[in-house]
């Protein structure tokens, strides 16, 4: 996962690696995603997590942490 900051960023869709996609989201939307992952981690039992979601609890937590890190990197002074 990489952070792309629009016109001020020299990277663009032409520099995407195979399998990468560009997702445009607001800060609020990123917070929603992190919150949804957190709720899912609490609500879904460990024994059924991967079967129901297709990823492990550790992968979900790592994804959430990565989104939170990118959000904070962009919003901290």
C-alpha positions, 0 to 999 in steps of 0.5 A: 500500500502506498499513499498517493496525494493527487496532483502534488504527487509525481506518482500516478496511475502509470506507475502502478505495479501489477495488481495495484489499484488507486482508491481515492478516499477522504480522511473520514472514509479511511477512519470508517474502514479502520473502524469497520475492521476493528468491529469485525475483529471483535465480532467474528470469532477466531475459529471462523474469521478466515472462513468468513472473511477470506483473510486471517485476523493478523492480516486484517489487523495489519491492513488496518494498521497500515491504513491508520499509519498512512492516515497519520502520516498525512495528518500529523504536523 
